Amino acid sequence: MMTFAGTRKQRAVALNGNGKMAGKPGIGWRWPINATGLAAATVIALAIALTSCSSPAPAAKALQSTTVVAQSPQASGIAAIVRKAMTTYHLRAVIVRVTRGNQVVTTQAFGPSLTGQPATPAMHFRNGAVAFAYVATLLMEYVDEHKVSLNDTINRWDPTLPEANKVTLKMLANQTTGYPDFETDPAWTAAFNANPFQIFTYQQRLKYAFSRPMQFKPGTNWSYAHTNFMILGHILSIIGKKPLATLLQEKVLGPMGLTNTTSSETSTIPEPVLHSYSSERKEALQIPSKVNFYEEATYWNADWGTPVGANQTTNIYDMTKTAVAVGTGQLLSRSSYHAMTAPNLLGFGHRQSNCAPSCFKQIPAYNFGLGVVRSGSWILQNPLVSGYSATEAYLPSQKIAIAVATTFDAAAFNSQGVEPNASDTIFRLIGAYVAPSDAPPMAK
């Protein structure tokens, strides 16, 4: 399969009807990914009982699990998939957890966080656009409480926004407003690359976003834009009469039982920390393509990518809890759950020059709900941000939750500093292994 560089730092997979990649917002295509051999590794794993080593030989350390547990055959098969992917995609560390109903299939960590410090399942990392699912859940809770309707226009809360009398709450949540993405504005990109530790305020982001005209009339096309969720989060804080971080904690994170997911306006990450590394600033810093460039990105401030108050870190346990809670509609009425997660946009949208590659037709392999992505029968989010790749996904029919977080070695980045969304690839391979009858779509 191929992974698309959705936005500059938060990207997802989208496949068109021919099994080739279609755009999500952002910079461009990722490298071709060949899954051949990865799935086959699971067959080998079933024949050989793989166990974790607490003191692996240095040459093999990156491929050894740092979780010391007795593995079931299925857990060993998943471990084989991860080890093969780490070699293929030059991954530094991978943390994975898979559950089926109330059963834990596996929880494992591979490779180092820092040199000499093994990654562990307890480590925290950035969850990026996973926060969109929490924001959408909060919106649907307000719908269930009859405080708002999805069809309410946003001029009720901010009449100064473009087309505010036509743009609805639903359009913000399903990316059909026509608002430009501030994250694709060249001036914003230059500002970020000059100082990836800075905080971008709500007003600054609005200014970047609307320095360009609307991409299309509201409700007439689909295009991924961080601008939409930034505005939605702001409106929800007005509705709830509290900061968004407080509302999410009280009405979403707490009720979901997420004890390791926290928000911060700064780049703080609670200990223990999974450290990340990146080469994405290479071109911006005008470093020659033949010169190696690889820097720590752990403490870059990712607040720009989410609504104010939803800049979060998490761990693999909360990612699987999220997959289950969102994938089952734990906090919502059935009608709100289906409004949020059903393939309601299937067949909608088209490519057009002023928003490509962020705008494209919604297809079974990739269609957007309200704050979530649907790929086949799976409900997921798969951000790529600040040297982290993280995916959480749920298959309702089999009650399977998969969470994967990865960091990258220097060799993962191409000469332009672009890396693959490896957690999404690993999720799809694991999904095909544990649910072969309803596997996540992969390119042919």
Kinemage of the C-alpha trace (Angstrom):
@kinemage 1
@onewidth
@group {chain A} dominant
@subgroup {mainchain}
@vectorlist {calphas} color= white
{ca met a 1} P 0.000 0.000 0.000
{ca met a 2} L 0.978 3.625 -0.019
{ca thr a 3} L 0.565 6.153 2.737
{ca phe a 4} L -0.431 9.689 1.946
{ca ala a 5} L 1.108 12.726 3.590
{ca gly a 6} L -2.248 13.933 4.797
{ca thr a 7} L -1.231 17.197 6.331
{ca arg a 8} L 2.282 18.326 6.933
{ca lys a 9} L 2.420 16.560 10.265
{ca gln a 10} L -0.863 14.680 10.755
{ca arg a 11} L -1.595 12.283 7.954
{ca ala a 12} L -3.794 9.338 7.131
{ca val a 13} L -4.333 6.682 4.527
{ca ala a 14} L -6.779 7.107 1.685
{ca leu a 15} L -7.248 4.768 -1.239
{ca asn a 16} L -9.226 5.447 -4.366
{ca gly a 17} L -11.490 3.004 -6.146
{ca asn a 18} L -8.557 1.542 -8.078
{ca gly a 19} L -6.646 0.665 -4.934
{ca lys a 20} L -4.263 3.577 -5.395
{ca met a 21} L -3.755 6.421 -3.020
{ca ala a 22} L -5.999 9.433 -2.981
{ca gly a 23} L -5.180 12.658 -1.221
{ca lys a 24} L -5.783 13.812 2.266
{ca pro a 25} L -4.578 17.295 3.103
{ca gly a 26} L -1.003 18.247 2.799
{ca ile a 27} L 2.344 17.903 1.230
{ca gly a 28} L 2.349 14.923 -1.090
{ca trp a 29} L 2.757 11.210 -1.529
{ca arg a 30} L 4.614 8.880 0.765
{ca trp a 31} L 6.876 6.137 -0.340
{ca pro a 32} L 5.500 2.940 -1.846
{ca ile a 33} L 5.001 0.266 0.781
{ca asn a 34} L 5.031 -3.403 -0.083
{ca ala a 35} L 3.305 -5.606 2.461
{ca thr a 36} L 4.639 -8.809 0.888
{ca gly a 37} L 6.536 -10.762 3.481
{ca leu a 38} L 4.993 -9.010 6.468
{ca ala a 39} L 1.838 -11.075 6.500
{ca ala a 40} L 3.902 -14.149 5.717
{ca ala a 41} L 5.928 -13.539 8.859
{ca thr a 42} L 2.888 -14.400 10.942
{ca val a 43} L 2.906 -17.924 9.529
{ca ile a 44} L 6.477 -18.393 10.712
{ca ala a 45} L 5.541 -17.001 14.099
{ca leu a 46} L 2.801 -19.573 14.577
{ca ala a 47} L 5.341 -22.367 14.100
{ca ile a 48} L 7.939 -20.900 16.427
{ca ala a 49} L 7.235 -19.876 20.000
{ca leu a 50} L 8.727 -16.397 20.202
{ca thr a 51} L 9.507 -15.085 23.655
{ca ser a 52} L 10.828 -11.731 24.796
{ca cys a 53} L 14.407 -11.259 25.941
{ca ser a 54} L 15.265 -8.976 28.802
{ca ser a 55} L 18.881 -8.569 27.656
{ca pro a 56} L 18.981 -8.831 23.845
{ca ala a 57} L 22.227 -8.769 21.933
{ca pro a 58} L 23.037 -5.216 20.774
{ca ala a 59} L 22.738 -6.026 17.072
{ca ala a 60} L 19.239 -7.413 17.529
{ca lys a 61} L 18.058 -5.039 20.229
{ca ala a 62} L 15.828 -2.920 17.999
{ca leu a 63} L 13.834 -5.971 17.009
{ca gln a 64} L 13.396 -7.464 20.466
{ca ser a 65} L 10.273 -6.929 22.519
{ca thr a 66} L 10.997 -5.068 25.743
{ca thr a 67} L 7.845 -6.484 27.349
{ca val a 68} L 8.688 -9.685 29.216
{ca val a 69} L 5.618 -11.912 28.945
{ca ala a 70} L 4.751 -15.446 27.927
{ca gln a 71} L 3.285 -15.056 24.462
{ca ser a 72} L 0.334 -16.837 22.932
{ca pro a 73} L 0.671 -17.956 19.316
{ca gln a 74} L -1.404 -14.963 18.185
{ca ala a 75} L 0.720 -12.554 20.220
{ca ser a 76} L 3.813 -14.108 18.665
{ca gly a 77} L 2.329 -13.615 15.216
{ca ile a 78} L 1.735 -9.935 15.962
{ca ala a 79} L 5.291 -9.622 17.265
{ca ala a 80} L 6.586 -11.069 13.992
{ca ile a 81} L 4.598 -8.498 12.014
{ca val a 82} L 6.042 -5.683 14.123
{ca arg a 83} L 9.642 -6.912 13.881
{ca lys a 84} L 9.417 -7.237 10.112
{ca ala a 85} L 7.876 -3.760 9.828
{ca met a 86} L 10.596 -2.259 11.995
{ca thr a 87} L 13.216 -3.556 9.589
{ca thr a 88} L 11.295 -2.632 6.445
{ca tyr a 89} L 10.378 0.912 7.475
{ca his a 90} L 13.390 1.715 9.657
{ca leu a 91} L 11.450 2.176 12.862
{ca arg a 92} L 13.144 3.076 16.113
{ca ala a 93} L 10.425 1.965 18.525
{ca val a 94} L 6.980 0.395 18.285
{ca ile a 95} L 4.383 -0.010 21.040
{ca val a 96} L 1.345 -2.160 20.275
{ca arg a 97} L -1.749 -3.355 22.122
{ca val a 98} L -4.555 -5.517 20.768
{ca thr a 99} L -7.751 -6.511 22.583
{ca arg a 100} L -10.760 -8.614 21.617
{ca gly a 101} L -13.740 -7.896 23.814
{ca asn a 102} L -12.483 -8.163 27.402
{ca gln a 103} L -9.465 -10.256 26.384
{ca val a 104} L -6.013 -8.735 25.943
{ca val a 105} L -4.407 -10.374 22.925
{ca thr a 106} L -1.054 -8.635 23.351
{ca thr a 107} L 0.649 -5.591 24.849
{ca gln a 108} L 4.268 -5.213 23.725
{ca ala a 109} L 6.985 -2.629 23.171
{ca phe a 110} L 9.950 -2.965 20.832
{ca gly a 111} L 13.128 -0.975 20.373
{ca pro a 112} L 14.560 1.986 22.299
{ca ser a 113} L 13.022 5.275 23.325
{ca leu a 114} L 16.412 6.823 24.038
{ca thr a 115} L 19.697 5.078 23.361
{ca gly a 116} L 20.059 2.520 26.121
{ca gln a 117} L 16.486 3.040 27.333
{ca pro a 118} L 13.991 0.464 26.044
{ca ala a 119} L 10.523 1.588 25.058
{ca thr a 120} L 7.769 0.329 27.384
{ca pro a 121} L 3.957 0.167 27.078
{ca ala a 122} L 3.640 2.744 29.868
{ca met a 123} L 5.368 5.462 27.838
{ca his a 124} L 3.475 8.580 26.754
{ca phe a 125} L 3.367 10.028 23.231
{ca arg a 126} L 1.370 12.616 21.262
{ca asn a 127} L -2.046 11.539 20.010
{ca gly a 128} L -2.659 14.347 17.472
{ca ala a 129} L -5.937 13.978 15.609
{ca val a 130} L -7.207 11.280 17.968
{ca ala a 131} L -8.425 14.351 19.859
{ca phe a 132} L -10.803 15.048 16.949
{ca ala a 133} L -12.773 11.954 17.998
{ca tyr a 134} L -13.063 13.330 21.537
{ca val a 135} L -14.201 16.729 20.237
{ca ala a 136} L -16.798 15.071 17.998
{ca thr a 137} L -17.995 12.972 20.933
{ca leu a 138} L -18.477 16.142 22.983
{ca leu a 139} L -20.448 17.669 20.102
{ca met a 140} L -22.719 14.626 19.883
{ca glu a 141} L -23.255 14.662 23.646
{ca tyr a 142} L -24.572 18.214 23.274
{ca val a 143} L -26.829 16.969 20.479
{ca asp a 144} L -28.126 14.218 22.771
{ca glu a 145} L -28.706 16.827 25.486
{ca his a 146} L -30.684 18.942 22.976
{ca lys a 147} L -28.352 21.889 23.480
{ca val a 148} L -27.550 22.042 19.757
{ca ser a 149} L -28.465 20.485 16.434
{ca leu a 150} L -25.915 19.364 13.862
{ca asn a 151} L -27.648 21.658 11.404
{ca asp a 152} L -27.210 24.779 13.536
{ca thr a 153} L -25.256 27.418 11.648
{ca ile a 154} L -22.213 28.815 13.391
{ca asn a 155} L -23.253 32.468 13.149
{ca arg a 156} L -25.079 31.693 16.386
{ca trp a 157} L -21.675 31.701 18.117
{ca asp a 158} L -19.387 33.664 15.769
{ca pro a 159} L -21.053 35.680 12.990
{ca thr a 160} L -17.676 37.086 11.878
{ca leu a 161} L -16.476 33.824 10.315
{ca pro a 162} L -16.760 33.433 6.517
{ca glu a 163} L -20.142 32.064 5.377
{ca ala a 164} L -21.106 31.733 9.059
{ca asn a 165} L -24.808 31.782 8.168
{ca lys a 166} L -24.296 28.723 5.915
{ca val a 167} L -21.607 26.681 7.676
{ca thr a 168} L -23.098 24.230 10.200
{ca leu a 169} L -21.684 22.359 13.165
{ca lys a 170} L -21.945 19.184 11.122
{ca met a 171} L -19.872 20.699 8.315
{ca leu a 172} L -17.127 21.569 10.777
{ca ala a 173} L -17.106 18.011 12.134
{ca asn a 174} L -17.193 16.236 8.750
{ca gln a 175} L -14.786 18.588 6.914
{ca thr a 176} L -17.218 20.022 4.337
{ca thr a 177} L -17.087 23.746 5.187
{ca gly a 178} L -14.782 24.848 2.394
{ca tyr a 179} L -12.512 26.591 4.905
{ca pro a 180} L -8.813 26.617 3.939
{ca asp a 181} L -6.431 24.704 6.203
{ca phe a 182} L -4.116 27.148 7.968
{ca glu a 183} L -1.576 24.331 8.174
{ca thr a 184} L -1.102 24.372 4.381
{ca asp a 185} L -0.483 28.129 4.288
{ca pro a 186} L 3.189 28.762 3.299
{ca ala a 187} L 3.528 31.532 5.875
{ca trp a 188} L 2.345 29.214 8.650
{ca thr a 189} L 4.702 26.461 7.498
{ca ala a 190} L 7.646 28.873 7.507
{ca ala a 191} L 6.739 30.079 11.001
{ca phe a 192} L 6.495 26.537 12.338
{ca asn a 193} L 9.782 25.438 10.822
{ca ala a 194} L 11.516 28.509 12.213
{ca asn a 195} L 10.396 27.574 15.746
{ca pro a 196} L 8.550 24.271 16.272
{ca phe a 197} L 8.314 24.949 20.021
{ca gln a 198} L 6.076 28.000 19.744
{ca ile a 199} L 2.367 28.279 20.592
{ca phe a 200} L -0.019 29.350 17.814
{ca thr a 201} L -3.024 31.146 19.278
{ca tyr a 202} L -6.567 30.728 17.998
{ca gln a 203} L -6.511 34.184 16.436
{ca gln a 204} L -3.150 33.550 14.770
{ca arg a 205} L -4.459 30.354 13.220
{ca leu a 206} L -7.605 32.117 11.987
{ca lys a 207} L -5.449 34.771 10.361
{ca tyr a 208} L -3.362 32.178 8.532
{ca ala a 209} L -6.460 30.213 7.480
{ca phe a 210} L -8.426 33.119 6.052
{ca ser a 211} L -5.538 34.833 4.325
{ca arg a 212} L -6.848 32.742 1.418
{ca pro a 213} L -10.395 32.535 0.022
{ca met a 214} L -12.926 29.784 0.664
{ca gln a 215} L -12.076 26.617 -1.282
{ca phe a 216} L -15.692 25.834 -2.200
{ca lys a 217} L -19.211 26.716 -1.128
{ca pro a 218} L -20.158 25.145 2.220
{ca gly a 219} L -21.435 21.598 1.898
{ca thr a 220} L -20.454 21.132 -1.765
{ca asn a 221} L -17.182 19.193 -1.365
{ca trp a 222} L -14.931 17.523 1.197
{ca ser a 223} L -11.482 18.753 2.188
{ca tyr a 224} L -9.464 18.007 5.307
{ca ala a 225} L -8.634 21.158 7.293
{ca his a 226} L -7.415 21.610 10.851
{ca thr a 227} L -9.267 24.930 10.697
{ca asn a 228} L -12.585 23.109 11.026
{ca phe a 229} L -11.828 21.391 14.315
{ca met a 230} L -10.062 24.442 15.685
{ca ile a 231} L -13.288 26.437 15.215
{ca leu a 232} L -15.483 23.579 16.412
{ca gly a 233} L -13.498 23.276 19.638
{ca his a 234} L -13.809 27.022 20.215
{ca ile a 235} L -17.591 26.902 19.711
{ca leu a 236} L -17.975 23.917 22.036
{ca ser a 237} L -16.171 25.836 24.774
{ca ile a 238} L -18.685 28.667 24.301
{ca ile a 239} L -21.598 26.228 24.472
{ca gly a 240} L -20.213 24.521 27.584
{ca lys a 241} L -19.149 27.811 29.202
{ca lys a 242} L -15.813 26.282 30.210
{ca pro a 243} L -12.380 25.810 28.606
{ca leu a 244} L -12.392 22.964 26.099
{ca ala a 245} L -9.768 21.017 28.086
{ca thr a 246} L -12.060 21.051 31.132
{ca leu a 247} L -15.112 19.996 29.111
{ca leu a 248} L -13.266 17.139 27.448
{ca gln a 249} L -11.986 15.881 30.790
{ca glu a 250} L -15.390 16.083 32.463
{ca lys a 251} L -17.576 14.782 29.654
{ca val a 252} L -15.318 12.569 27.499
{ca leu a 253} L -11.913 11.522 28.836
{ca gly a 254} L -13.072 10.879 32.399
{ca pro a 255} L -16.212 8.928 31.467
{ca met a 256} L -14.177 6.865 28.970
{ca gly a 257} L -11.808 5.914 31.798
{ca leu a 258} L -8.772 7.539 30.188
{ca thr a 259} L -6.364 8.088 33.066
{ca asn a 260} L -3.231 8.673 30.986
{ca thr a 261} L -4.555 11.189 28.444
{ca thr a 262} L -3.804 14.774 29.414
{ca ser a 263} L -3.822 18.133 27.661
{ca ser a 264} L -1.331 20.978 27.793
{ca glu a 265} L -0.844 24.289 26.009
{ca thr a 266} L 2.900 23.641 26.068
{ca ser a 267} L 5.035 20.769 24.814
{ca thr a 268} L 5.026 18.986 28.171
{ca ile a 269} L 4.792 15.176 28.137
{ca pro a 270} L 4.309 13.229 31.401
{ca glu a 271} L 6.920 10.650 32.355
{ca pro a 272} L 7.709 8.049 31.182
{ca val a 273} L 8.214 9.544 27.709
{ca leu a 274} L 8.556 7.833 24.338
{ca his a 275} L 11.080 10.073 22.585
{ca ser a 276} L 10.630 10.962 18.914
{ca tyr a 277} L 12.972 12.094 16.149
{ca ser a 278} L 12.399 13.749 12.787
{ca ser a 279} L 14.020 15.007 9.595
{ca glu a 280} L 11.022 17.000 8.388
{ca arg a 281} L 12.656 20.419 8.778
{ca lys a 282} L 15.520 19.422 6.477
{ca glu a 283} L 14.348 21.319 3.391
{ca ala a 284} L 13.131 24.318 5.381
{ca leu a 285} L 16.548 24.655 6.990
{ca gln a 286} L 18.126 24.368 3.516
{ca ile a 287} L 20.216 21.364 4.429
{ca pro a 288} L 21.584 19.661 1.270
{ca ser a 289} L 19.791 16.440 0.388
{ca lys a 290} L 23.011 14.412 0.674
{ca val a 291} L 23.669 15.636 4.208
{ca asn a 292} L 22.177 13.536 6.986
{ca phe a 293} L 19.847 15.487 9.286
{ca tyr a 294} L 17.934 13.951 12.187
{ca glu a 295} L 16.840 15.828 15.304
{ca glu a 296} L 14.853 15.107 18.443
{ca ala a 297} L 11.245 16.263 18.042
{ca thr a 298} L 9.782 14.997 21.331
{ca tyr a 299} L 9.140 18.445 22.753
{ca trp a 300} L 7.978 20.245 19.644
{ca asn a 301} L 4.697 21.905 20.503
{ca ala a 302} L 1.886 20.145 18.637
{ca asp a 303} L -0.856 22.463 19.891
{ca trp a 304} L -1.303 23.894 16.386
{ca gly a 305} L -2.829 20.633 15.117
{ca thr a 306} L -5.780 20.442 17.484
{ca pro a 307} L -8.347 22.843 18.939
{ca val a 308} L -7.113 25.029 21.785
{ca gly a 309} L -7.411 22.797 24.852
{ca ala a 310} L -7.053 19.502 22.954
{ca asn a 311} L -3.258 19.301 22.598
{ca gln a 312} L -2.846 15.908 24.235
{ca thr a 313} L -0.489 13.109 25.129
{ca thr a 314} L -1.533 9.543 25.909
{ca asn a 315} L -0.283 5.971 26.157
{ca ile a 316} L -1.098 2.695 24.429
{ca tyr a 317} L -3.586 1.627 27.128
{ca asp a 318} L -5.702 4.747 26.680
{ca met a 319} L -5.459 4.396 22.903
{ca thr a 320} L -7.125 0.982 23.017
{ca lys a 321} L -9.726 2.273 25.487
{ca thr a 322} L -10.388 5.119 23.043
{ca ala a 323} L -10.795 2.711 20.140
{ca val a 324} L -13.411 0.763 22.094
{ca ala a 325} L -15.245 3.780 23.540
{ca val a 326} L -15.472 5.612 20.218
{ca gly a 327} L -16.013 2.457 18.190
{ca thr a 328} L -18.963 1.369 20.338
{ca gly a 329} L -20.439 4.821 20.987
{ca gln a 330} L -20.010 4.264 24.710
{ca leu a 331} L -21.098 7.794 25.658
{ca leu a 332} L -23.683 8.408 22.941
{ca ser a 333} L -27.222 7.529 21.933
{ca arg a 334} L -27.451 5.069 19.042
{ca ser a 335} L -28.572 7.797 16.650
{ca ser a 336} L -25.626 10.026 17.585
{ca tyr a 337} L -23.232 7.075 17.361
{ca his a 338} L -24.361 6.307 13.823
{ca ala a 339} L -24.259 9.987 12.856
{ca met a 340} L -20.641 10.072 14.013
{ca thr a 341} L -19.306 6.753 12.712
{ca ala a 342} L -21.464 5.522 9.815
{ca pro a 343} L -20.211 5.918 6.217
{ca asn a 344} L -22.546 8.853 5.631
{ca leu a 345} L -20.219 10.636 3.190
{ca leu a 346} L -19.530 7.595 1.034
{ca gly a 347} L -19.388 8.686 -2.619
{ca phe a 348} L -19.311 12.387 -1.728
{ca gly a 349} L -16.571 14.830 -2.680
{ca his a 350} L -14.271 15.364 -5.630
{ca arg a 351} L -10.823 16.625 -6.475
{ca gln a 352} L -10.456 20.254 -7.473
{ca ser a 353} L -7.367 22.310 -8.156
{ca asn a 354} L -7.577 24.835 -5.326
{ca cys a 355} L -7.775 22.233 -2.560
{ca ala a 356} L -5.949 19.200 -4.021
{ca pro a 357} L -4.668 16.929 -2.684
{ca ser a 358} L -6.732 17.566 0.457
{ca cys a 359} L -10.069 17.146 -1.337
{ca phe a 360} L -11.179 13.886 -2.928
{ca lys a 361} L -14.080 11.482 -3.252
{ca gln a 362} L -14.936 9.520 -0.123
{ca ile a 363} L -14.614 5.795 -0.800
{ca pro a 364} L -15.023 2.597 1.271
{ca ala a 365} L -11.298 2.469 2.063
{ca tyr a 366} L -11.357 6.036 3.398
{ca asn a 367} L -14.401 8.042 4.342
{ca phe a 368} L -14.721 10.626 7.057
{ca gly a 369} L -17.406 10.537 9.715
{ca leu a 370} L -17.587 13.173 12.445
{ca gly a 371} L -14.057 13.358 13.810
{ca val a 372} L -13.270 9.773 12.825
{ca val a 373} L -12.136 7.895 9.734
{ca arg a 374} L -13.918 4.805 8.464
{ca ser a 375} L -11.822 2.318 6.473
{ca gly a 376} L -13.802 -0.715 5.439
{ca ser a 377} L -15.587 -1.789 8.619
{ca trp a 378} L -12.950 -0.239 10.896
{ca ile a 379} L -13.379 3.058 12.779
{ca leu a 380} L -10.084 4.824 13.411
{ca gln a 381} L -7.782 7.805 13.676
{ca asn a 382} L -4.142 7.669 12.540
{ca pro a 383} L -2.163 10.872 13.166
{ca leu a 384} L 1.455 11.480 12.177
{ca val a 385} L 2.910 14.364 14.172
{ca ser a 386} L 6.307 15.515 15.455
{ca gly a 387} L 8.114 12.267 14.706
{ca tyr a 388} L 5.321 10.110 16.139
{ca ser a 389} L 2.967 7.862 14.193
{ca ala a 390} L -0.013 6.575 16.175
{ca thr a 391} L -3.154 4.680 15.162
{ca glu a 392} L -6.162 3.470 17.140
{ca ala a 393} L -8.803 1.395 15.375
{ca tyr a 394} L -11.876 -0.679 16.221
{ca leu a 395} L -13.816 -3.380 14.394
{ca pro a 396} L -17.323 -3.392 15.920
{ca ser a 397} L -18.439 -6.748 14.522
{ca gln a 398} L -15.594 -8.627 16.233
{ca lys a 399} L -14.947 -6.208 19.122
{ca ile a 400} L -11.280 -5.928 18.146
{ca ala a 401} L -9.274 -2.872 19.189
{ca ile a 402} L -5.783 -2.204 17.831
{ca ala a 403} L -3.445 0.567 18.955
{ca val a 404} L 0.022 1.183 17.527
{ca ala a 405} L 2.566 3.913 18.196
{ca thr a 406} L 5.885 4.245 16.384
{ca thr a 407} L 8.975 6.412 16.229
{ca phe a 408} L 11.487 6.502 13.391
{ca asp a 409} L 15.165 5.910 12.744
{ca ala a 410} L 17.004 8.343 10.482
{ca ala a 411} L 16.785 5.977 7.506
{ca ala a 412} L 12.963 6.197 7.555
{ca phe a 413} L 13.075 9.726 6.115
{ca asn a 414} L 13.642 10.400 2.436
{ca ser a 415} L 15.856 13.175 1.068
{ca gln a 416} L 13.055 15.711 1.650
{ca gly a 417} L 12.592 14.616 5.262
{ca val a 418} L 9.324 12.740 4.635
{ca glu a 419} L 8.483 9.566 6.565
{ca pro a 420} L 5.731 6.930 6.121
{ca asn a 421} L 2.733 6.649 8.444
{ca ala a 422} L 4.066 3.367 9.762
{ca ser a 423} L 1.563 2.881 12.589
{ca asp a 424} L -1.262 2.837 10.055
{ca thr a 425} L 0.535 0.212 7.975
{ca ile a 426} L 1.209 -1.962 11.011
{ca phe a 427} L -2.417 -1.636 12.147
{ca arg a 428} L -3.637 -2.844 8.750
{ca leu a 429} L -1.279 -5.822 8.768
{ca ile a 430} L -2.298 -6.775 12.300
{ca gly a 431} L -5.949 -6.249 11.397
{ca ala a 432} L -5.615 -8.607 8.446
{ca tyr a 433} L -3.991 -11.171 10.734
{ca val a 434} L -6.502 -11.096 13.594
{ca ala a 435} L -9.614 -10.476 11.450
{ca pro a 436} L -8.890 -11.993 8.010
{ca ser a 437} L -12.583 -12.077 7.097
{ca asp a 438} L -12.936 -8.321 7.644
{ca ala a 439} L -9.436 -6.966 7.136
{ca pro a 440} L -8.711 -3.235 6.825
{ca pro a 441} L -8.399 -2.219 3.158
{ca met a 442} L -4.898 -2.228 1.704
{ca ala a 443} L -3.728 -1.198 -1.750
{ca lys a 444} L -3.319 -4.009 -4.238
